[in-house]
Amino acid sequence: MKAVSQTAFLALADLRRQLGSPHSAISFVGSIVFVGFLFWLLASFSIDHFLNAAFLMVPILILAPATASIASDRDAGYASILFTYPVTATRYYAAKFLALHLLLGVYLLLLVPFLAIVVLYGGVGWLGEIAIMAGWATLETSFVSALGLFLSASFGRRAATASVYVGFGLALVFVIGPWFLPYYVMAMPPDTASLGMRVLHFSPMMAALDATGTGLLVAENPLPALLATLAVVVILVALGLLVYRRFQSAEGWEVGRAKAAPVVALGIVLLLALPVIPGVSYREFPDSYGTQSCVMASMLQYCVSFETPQQLGSPPPSLGSPVQAQMVVSLYNDQPVNVTVGKIVVSWSSRFIDFNVTRAEFGPVEVPAKLAPDQNGAAFFRLNVTAVPLQVRSLPIYEGLPEYALIPMELTADGTRLLFYNEMNVSGPVFERNIVWIIVGLEAAVVLGRRLTRRPRKA
């Protein structure tokens, strides 16, 4: 218990020192303006895109204080004072690690007004999504903190300079890599593409996109990316603590570089090798979809759709209001002979809509042959379902502009697995997005006002 309380005390003290630094107010105001612009730009297009950018890009800001954390204590003489007390190296390192996560918590407080708007206008279903994204932001902060402390313990005062180059590299790897590399991967040979996606697994952002399924490619199994990221974080924490405890000289905090070189080399090998081990499998996320989707397979065309009894000109279903719909499976035969299909199993689910039924079985059925040159044989199956819209995909900013909720579906017939992406029209309250700038102004005024009140007055 004493170790926990001492670590927490050191972490809070370190957080107060970071928040009291001359550059903290500028950093926070810059973050507020950046988040506000992202919300204004992305929330009316895709809430998922805003959450990805706001939660997964913020931890990059932790890198600079992490790489300078240990070195700044040495230069300021704070460490020599601190270690006159019974503070172990492990507790000190853990306090630094915890303080950086507390700093993330302060940054995330800036998001609270924007997240409240998402829940108020987009539906309470976003609460779970927000909690998941906060968890991924914490994991990414663990990675950045572990890497920064490892650099700070390994290179001492040179870590401040190294943070500039490493920060640029991390921005490329964490932000540009997982979001944009899949566009190029699809044009590569399969073996090269597979290797490229595996290498990206040491990025927490790649693991987050795999788990949430909001990137260009959807992972069949997101577990390998998560395990690779966790392994990388554990290795970095262990290496940083090992370098700090074992390879510091007795005279000061400068590391014995000859002793640390093999450890650093081993860490780099592990970081590059471990994420490449697990296999990955992806499918492309559709860039467009409609109320009905069709796939051709085994001489038949399979179509799946959701139909609602909505009259032309009437408002679409609103959030939280149940609506009666029909799930329709259509089979079309353009062959001159009848085609028999065995049992058909259809399953569906949606982040945006709650259904009372999510699975149905039909068949076997014989689809009649083509009746005329312009008339294919057809068979239809219908199932009544009750749908309750929980959240909208984006915040509506214009009255009457339709909002669509994605419904991924899977159909299995005679051992053939087919994927469909349908949508259902829902509506939410209209959002005036210029309110964002009022929030940005209020938050910036609070941060700057707090900074000015803390400045010592001249006599």
C-alpha positions as CSV (number, residue, x, y, z in Angstrom):
1,M,0.0,0.0,0.0
2,K,2.9,2.4,0.8
3,A,4.4,1.7,-2.7
4,V,1.0,2.5,-4.3
5,S,0.5,5.7,-2.4
6,Q,4.1,6.9,-3.0
7,T,3.8,6.2,-6.7
8,A,0.5,8.0,-6.9
9,F,1.9,11.0,-5.0
10,L,5.0,11.2,-7.3
11,A,2.7,10.9,-10.4
12,L,0.4,13.7,-9.2
13,A,3.4,15.9,-8.4
14,D,4.9,15.3,-11.8
15,L,1.6,16.1,-13.5
16,R,1.3,19.4,-11.6
17,R,4.8,20.3,-12.8
18,Q,3.9,19.5,-16.4
19,L,0.7,21.5,-16.3
20,G,2.6,24.4,-14.7
21,S,5.2,24.6,-17.5
22,P,5.2,27.7,-19.7
23,H,4.3,25.7,-22.8
24,S,1.3,23.8,-21.4
25,A,-1.3,26.5,-22.0
26,I,-0.2,26.9,-25.6
27,S,-0.3,23.1,-26.1
28,F,-3.8,22.9,-24.6
29,V,-5.2,25.8,-26.6
30,G,-3.7,24.3,-29.8
31,S,-5.4,20.9,-28.9
32,I,-8.7,22.6,-28.3
33,V,-8.7,24.4,-31.7
34,F,-7.6,21.2,-33.5
35,V,-10.3,19.1,-31.9
36,G,-12.9,21.8,-32.6
37,F,-11.9,21.9,-36.2
38,L,-12.0,18.1,-36.5
39,F,-15.5,18.1,-35.0
40,W,-16.8,20.8,-37.2
41,L,-15.3,19.1,-40.3
42,L,-15.9,15.4,-39.6
43,A,-18.9,15.0,-37.3
44,S,-21.5,15.9,-40.0
45,F,-19.8,13.4,-42.4
46,S,-18.9,10.5,-40.1
47,I,-18.8,10.3,-36.3
48,D,-16.5,7.3,-36.5
49,H,-13.9,9.4,-38.3
50,F,-14.0,12.1,-35.6
51,L,-13.7,9.6,-32.8
52,N,-10.7,7.9,-34.6
53,A,-8.9,11.2,-35.1
54,A,-9.7,12.7,-31.7
55,F,-8.9,9.7,-29.5
56,L,-6.1,8.1,-31.6
57,M,-4.2,11.2,-32.5
58,V,-4.1,12.8,-29.1
59,P,-1.7,10.3,-27.5
60,I,1.0,11.5,-30.0
61,L,1.1,14.7,-27.9
62,I,2.4,12.7,-25.0
63,L,5.6,11.7,-26.8
64,A,7.5,15.0,-26.2
65,P,7.0,15.1,-22.4
66,A,7.7,11.4,-22.2
67,T,11.1,11.6,-24.0
68,A,12.2,14.6,-21.9
69,S,10.7,13.3,-18.6
70,I,13.7,11.6,-17.0
71,A,16.3,13.9,-18.6
72,S,14.5,17.1,-17.4
73,D,14.5,15.9,-13.8
74,R,18.2,15.4,-14.0
75,D,18.9,18.8,-15.5
76,A,16.7,20.6,-13.0
77,G,18.2,18.9,-10.0
78,Y,14.8,17.6,-9.0
79,A,16.0,14.0,-9.1
80,S,18.9,14.5,-6.7
81,I,16.5,16.0,-4.2
82,L,13.9,13.3,-4.8
83,F,16.3,10.4,-4.2
84,T,17.3,11.6,-0.8
85,Y,14.0,10.1,0.2
86,P,13.4,6.3,0.2
87,V,12.2,6.2,-3.4
88,T,13.1,3.2,-5.5
89,A,13.9,3.3,-9.2
90,T,10.9,1.1,-10.0
91,R,8.5,3.4,-8.1
92,Y,10.0,6.4,-9.8
93,Y,9.7,4.9,-13.3
94,A,6.1,3.7,-12.5
95,A,5.2,7.2,-11.3
96,K,6.5,8.7,-14.6
97,F,4.5,6.2,-16.6
98,L,1.3,6.9,-14.5
99,A,1.8,10.7,-14.8
100,L,1.8,10.5,-18.6
101,H,-1.6,8.7,-18.5
102,L,-3.0,11.3,-16.1
103,L,-1.9,13.9,-18.7
104,L,-3.9,12.0,-21.3
105,G,-6.9,12.2,-18.9
106,V,-6.5,16.0,-18.8
107,Y,-6.4,16.1,-22.6
108,L,-9.5,13.9,-22.8
109,L,-11.4,16.3,-20.6
110,L,-11.3,18.7,-23.5
111,L,-13.4,16.2,-25.5
112,V,-16.2,16.0,-23.0
113,P,-18.4,18.8,-24.5
114,F,-17.9,17.4,-28.0
115,L,-18.8,13.9,-26.9
116,A,-21.8,15.2,-25.1
117,I,-23.0,16.6,-28.4
118,V,-22.4,13.3,-30.1
119,V,-24.5,11.5,-27.5
120,L,-27.3,14.1,-27.5
121,Y,-27.7,14.4,-31.2
122,G,-26.3,11.1,-32.4
123,G,-27.9,8.7,-29.9
124,V,-27.0,7.1,-26.6
125,G,-25.7,4.1,-28.5
126,W,-22.4,6.1,-29.0
127,L,-21.6,5.8,-25.2
128,G,-20.3,2.3,-25.7
129,E,-18.3,3.3,-28.8
130,I,-16.8,6.3,-26.9
131,A,-15.7,4.0,-24.0
132,I,-14.0,1.6,-26.4
133,M,-12.2,4.4,-28.1
134,A,-11.0,5.8,-24.7
135,G,-9.6,2.4,-24.0
136,W,-7.7,2.3,-27.2
137,A,-6.4,5.9,-26.5
138,T,-5.1,4.6,-23.2
139,L,-3.3,1.7,-24.8
140,E,-1.8,3.9,-27.4
141,T,-0.6,6.3,-24.6
142,S,1.0,3.3,-22.9
143,F,2.9,2.6,-26.1
144,V,4.0,6.2,-26.5
145,S,4.9,6.6,-22.8
146,A,6.9,3.4,-22.8
147,L,8.8,4.4,-25.9
148,G,9.4,7.9,-24.6
149,L,10.7,6.7,-21.2
150,F,12.8,4.1,-22.9
151,L,14.5,6.8,-25.1
152,S,14.8,9.1,-22.1
153,A,16.5,6.4,-20.0
154,S,18.7,5.3,-22.8
155,F,19.9,8.6,-24.2
156,G,19.6,11.1,-21.3
157,R,19.7,14.7,-22.5
158,R,19.9,13.7,-26.1
159,A,16.3,12.3,-25.8
160,A,14.8,15.8,-26.1
161,T,16.4,16.1,-29.6
162,A,15.5,12.5,-30.5
163,S,11.9,13.2,-29.6
164,V,11.6,15.5,-32.6
165,Y,12.7,12.8,-35.1
166,V,10.9,10.0,-33.3
167,G,7.7,12.1,-33.0
168,F,7.7,12.7,-36.8
169,G,8.3,9.0,-37.4
170,L,5.5,8.0,-35.0
171,A,3.1,10.4,-36.7
172,L,3.9,8.7,-40.0
173,V,3.5,5.2,-38.6
174,F,0.5,5.8,-36.3
175,V,-1.6,8.2,-38.3
176,I,-0.6,8.1,-42.0
177,G,0.4,4.4,-42.0
178,P,-2.7,2.6,-40.7
179,W,-5.2,5.0,-42.4
180,F,-3.6,5.4,-45.8
181,L,-1.3,2.4,-46.4
182,P,-4.2,0.0,-47.0
183,Y,-5.1,2.0,-50.2
184,Y,-1.6,1.0,-51.5
185,V,-1.6,-2.4,-50.0
186,M,-4.5,-3.5,-52.2
187,A,-2.5,-2.8,-55.3
188,M,0.5,-4.9,-54.1
189,P,1.1,-8.6,-54.7
190,P,-0.6,-10.7,-52.1
191,D,2.6,-11.8,-50.3
192,T,3.9,-8.2,-50.1
193,A,0.5,-6.9,-49.0
194,S,0.3,-9.5,-46.2
195,L,3.8,-8.5,-44.9
196,G,2.9,-4.8,-45.0
197,M,-0.2,-5.3,-43.0
198,R,1.6,-7.5,-40.5
199,V,4.3,-4.9,-40.0
200,L,1.6,-2.3,-39.2
201,H,0.5,-4.4,-36.3
202,F,3.0,-2.8,-33.9
203,S,0.9,0.4,-34.3
204,P,-1.9,0.7,-31.6
205,M,-3.9,2.7,-34.2
206,M,-3.9,-0.3,-36.5
207,A,-5.1,-2.5,-33.7
208,A,-7.9,0.0,-32.9
209,L,-9.0,0.1,-36.5
210,D,-9.0,-3.7,-36.7
211,A,-11.1,-4.0,-33.6
212,T,-13.6,-1.2,-34.4
213,G,-13.9,-2.1,-38.1
214,T,-13.9,1.6,-39.1
215,G,-10.9,1.6,-41.5
216,L,-10.7,0.9,-45.2
217,L,-10.1,-2.8,-44.5
218,V,-12.0,-4.9,-42.0
219,A,-10.1,-7.5,-40.0
220,E,-11.6,-11.0,-40.0
221,N,-10.1,-11.5,-36.6
222,P,-8.8,-8.4,-34.6
223,L,-7.2,-10.4,-31.9
224,P,-3.7,-10.7,-33.6
225,A,-3.4,-6.9,-33.8
226,L,-4.3,-6.5,-30.1
227,L,-1.9,-9.2,-28.9
228,A,0.9,-7.7,-31.0
229,T,0.3,-4.2,-29.6
230,L,0.2,-5.5,-26.0
231,A,3.4,-7.4,-26.6
232,V,5.1,-4.3,-27.9
233,V,4.0,-2.2,-24.9
234,V,5.2,-4.8,-22.4
235,I,8.6,-5.1,-24.2
236,L,9.1,-1.4,-24.2
237,V,8.2,-1.0,-20.5
238,A,10.5,-3.8,-19.5
239,L,13.4,-2.5,-21.7
240,G,13.0,1.0,-20.4
241,L,13.0,-0.1,-16.8
242,L,15.9,-2.5,-17.3
243,V,18.0,0.3,-18.9
244,Y,17.1,2.7,-16.2
245,R,17.8,0.3,-13.3
246,R,20.9,-1.6,-14.5
247,F,22.8,0.7,-16.9
248,Q,22.9,4.0,-15.1
249,S,26.3,5.2,-13.9
250,A,27.0,5.8,-10.2
251,E,28.1,9.4,-10.8
252,G,25.0,10.6,-12.7
253,W,22.1,9.6,-14.8
254,E,23.9,9.3,-18.1
255,V,23.5,5.7,-19.3
256,G,26.5,3.5,-20.0
257,R,26.0,3.4,-23.8
258,A,28.3,0.4,-24.3
259,K,26.3,-1.6,-21.9
260,A,22.9,-0.4,-23.2
261,A,23.7,-1.0,-26.9
262,P,22.9,-4.7,-26.9
263,V,19.7,-4.1,-24.9
264,V,18.5,-1.4,-27.4
265,A,19.4,-3.7,-30.3
266,L,17.4,-6.6,-28.8
267,G,14.5,-4.3,-28.2
268,I,14.4,-3.2,-31.8
269,V,14.6,-6.8,-33.1
270,L,11.7,-7.8,-30.8
271,L,9.6,-4.8,-31.8
272,L,10.0,-5.5,-35.5
273,A,9.7,-9.3,-35.2
274,L,6.8,-9.9,-32.9
275,P,4.0,-8.1,-34.7
276,V,4.9,-9.9,-38.0
277,I,4.4,-13.4,-36.5
278,P,0.5,-13.6,-36.3
279,G,-1.4,-14.1,-39.5
280,V,-4.0,-11.6,-40.6
281,S,-7.0,-11.7,-42.9
282,Y,-8.9,-8.6,-44.2
283,R,-11.9,-7.8,-46.4
284,E,-12.5,-4.4,-48.0
285,F,-15.1,-2.2,-46.4
286,P,-17.7,-1.1,-48.9
287,D,-17.5,2.6,-49.9
288,S,-21.2,2.6,-50.8
289,Y,-24.3,0.6,-50.1
290,G,-28.1,0.9,-50.4
291,T,-31.3,-0.6,-49.2
292,Q,-30.7,-3.7,-51.3
293,S,-27.5,-5.5,-52.2
294,C,-27.0,-8.4,-54.5
295,V,-24.3,-11.0,-55.1
296,M,-24.0,-13.6,-58.0
297,A,-23.0,-17.1,-56.9
298,S,-23.7,-20.7,-58.1
299,M,-25.9,-19.7,-61.1
300,L,-28.2,-17.7,-58.9
301,Q,-28.3,-14.0,-57.9
302,Y,-28.9,-13.5,-54.2
303,C,-30.4,-10.2,-53.0
304,V,-31.1,-9.1,-49.4
305,S,-32.9,-6.0,-48.4
306,F,-34.8,-4.4,-45.5
307,E,-38.1,-2.9,-46.3
308,T,-40.0,-0.4,-44.1
309,P,-43.6,0.8,-44.6
310,Q,-42.5,4.4,-44.9
311,Q,-44.7,6.5,-47.1
312,L,-43.1,8.9,-49.6
313,G,-42.5,12.3,-48.0
314,S,-43.0,11.0,-44.5
315,P,-40.2,11.4,-41.9
316,P,-37.9,8.4,-41.4
317,P,-37.8,6.5,-38.1
318,S,-36.4,8.6,-35.2
319,L,-33.9,7.4,-32.6
320,G,-35.4,5.2,-30.0
321,S,-38.7,4.6,-31.8
322,P,-39.4,1.0,-32.9
323,V,-40.3,0.5,-36.5
324,Q,-41.8,-2.6,-38.2
325,A,-39.7,-3.8,-41.2
326,Q,-39.3,-6.9,-43.4
327,M,-36.1,-8.7,-44.2
328,V,-36.5,-10.0,-47.7
329,V,-34.3,-12.6,-49.4
330,S,-34.7,-12.8,-53.2
331,L,-33.2,-15.5,-55.5
332,Y,-33.1,-14.9,-59.2
333,N,-32.4,-17.6,-61.9
334,D,-31.3,-16.6,-65.4
335,Q,-30.7,-20.3,-66.4
336,P,-33.1,-22.3,-68.7
337,V,-33.4,-25.0,-66.0
338,N,-34.7,-25.0,-62.4
339,V,-32.0,-24.6,-59.7
340,T,-32.4,-26.2,-56.3
341,V,-31.0,-24.6,-53.2
342,G,-30.6,-26.2,-49.8
343,K,-31.0,-24.5,-46.4
344,I,-30.4,-20.8,-46.5
345,V,-29.2,-19.1,-43.2
346,V,-29.2,-15.3,-42.9
347,S,-27.8,-13.4,-40.0
348,W,-27.4,-9.7,-39.4
349,S,-26.5,-7.2,-36.8
350,S,-25.8,-3.5,-36.6
351,R,-24.1,-1.0,-34.3
352,F,-26.8,1.5,-35.1
353,I,-30.0,-0.5,-34.8
354,D,-31.3,-3.1,-32.3
355,F,-33.3,-5.9,-33.9
356,N,-35.6,-8.4,-32.1
357,V,-34.5,-11.1,-34.5
358,T,-31.0,-11.4,-35.9
359,R,-31.1,-14.8,-37.6
360,A,-33.4,-16.6,-40.0
361,E,-33.4,-20.0,-41.9
362,F,-35.2,-20.7,-45.2
363,G,-35.4,-23.5,-47.7
364,P,-34.8,-25.8,-49.3
365,V,-36.3,-24.2,-52.4
366,E,-36.4,-24.8,-56.1
367,V,-35.9,-21.5,-58.1
368,P,-37.9,-21.8,-61.4
369,A,-36.1,-21.5,-64.7
370,K,-36.0,-18.3,-66.8
371,L,-39.5,-17.6,-68.0
372,A,-38.8,-15.2,-70.9
373,P,-35.8,-13.5,-72.4
374,D,-36.5,-10.5,-70.2
375,Q,-37.9,-12.3,-67.2
376,N,-35.8,-14.4,-64.8
377,G,-37.2,-17.0,-62.5
378,A,-37.4,-15.9,-58.9
379,A,-38.1,-17.1,-55.3
380,F,-38.7,-14.8,-52.3
381,F,-38.6,-15.2,-48.5
382,R,-39.8,-12.6,-46.0
383,L,-39.4,-12.2,-42.3
384,N,-41.1,-9.5,-40.1
385,V,-38.7,-7.8,-37.7
386,T,-38.9,-5.0,-35.2
387,A,-36.0,-2.5,-35.5
388,V,-35.1,0.3,-32.9
389,P,-32.6,2.9,-34.2
390,L,-30.0,3.5,-31.5
391,Q,-27.6,6.0,-33.1
392,V,-26.9,7.8,-36.4
393,R,-23.8,7.5,-38.4
394,S,-23.3,11.3,-38.6
395,L,-24.8,14.4,-37.1
396,P,-27.5,15.9,-39.5
397,I,-26.9,19.6,-40.2
398,Y,-29.7,20.1,-42.7
399,E,-33.4,19.6,-42.2
400,G,-34.7,16.7,-44.3
401,L,-31.3,15.3,-45.2
402,P,-31.6,11.5,-44.8
403,E,-29.3,9.6,-42.5
404,Y,-28.5,5.9,-43.1
405,A,-27.5,3.2,-40.7
406,L,-25.3,0.3,-41.9
407,I,-26.5,-3.3,-41.5
408,P,-23.9,-5.9,-42.3
409,M,-25.4,-9.3,-43.2
410,E,-24.2,-12.8,-43.9
411,L,-26.0,-15.4,-46.0
412,T,-24.9,-19.0,-46.2
413,A,-26.4,-21.3,-48.9
414,D,-25.0,-24.8,-49.8
415,G,-21.7,-24.0,-48.1
416,T,-21.3,-20.7,-49.9
417,R,-20.8,-17.7,-47.6
418,L,-21.9,-14.3,-48.9
419,L,-21.6,-10.9,-47.3
420,F,-24.1,-8.1,-47.8
421,Y,-24.1,-4.5,-46.6
422,N,-27.6,-2.9,-46.5
423,E,-28.9,0.3,-44.8
424,M,-31.9,1.7,-43.2
425,N,-33.1,5.3,-43.1
426,V,-33.2,6.9,-39.6
427,S,-33.4,10.5,-38.4
428,G,-31.9,12.5,-35.6
429,P,-32.2,16.1,-34.4
430,V,-30.6,18.7,-36.6
431,F,-27.3,20.0,-35.2
432,E,-26.1,23.6,-35.7
433,R,-22.4,22.9,-36.1
434,N,-21.2,26.5,-35.5
435,I,-21.9,25.8,-31.8
436,V,-18.5,24.1,-31.9
437,W,-16.7,27.5,-32.1
438,I,-18.5,28.7,-28.9
439,I,-17.2,25.6,-27.1
440,V,-13.7,26.2,-28.5
441,G,-13.8,29.8,-27.3
442,L,-15.0,28.9,-23.8
443,E,-12.4,26.1,-23.3
444,A,-9.6,28.3,-24.6
445,A,-10.7,31.2,-22.3
446,V,-10.7,28.8,-19.3
447,V,-7.2,27.5,-20.0
448,L,-5.7,30.9,-20.7
449,G,-7.5,32.5,-17.7
450,R,-6.1,29.8,-15.4
451,R,-2.6,30.4,-16.8
452,L,-2.8,34.2,-16.3
453,T,-4.1,33.9,-12.7
454,R,-1.1,31.6,-11.9
455,R,1.5,34.2,-13.0
456,P,3.2,35.9,-10.1
457,R,2.4,39.6,-9.8
458,K,5.1,42.2,-9.9
459,A,5.5,44.2,-6.7
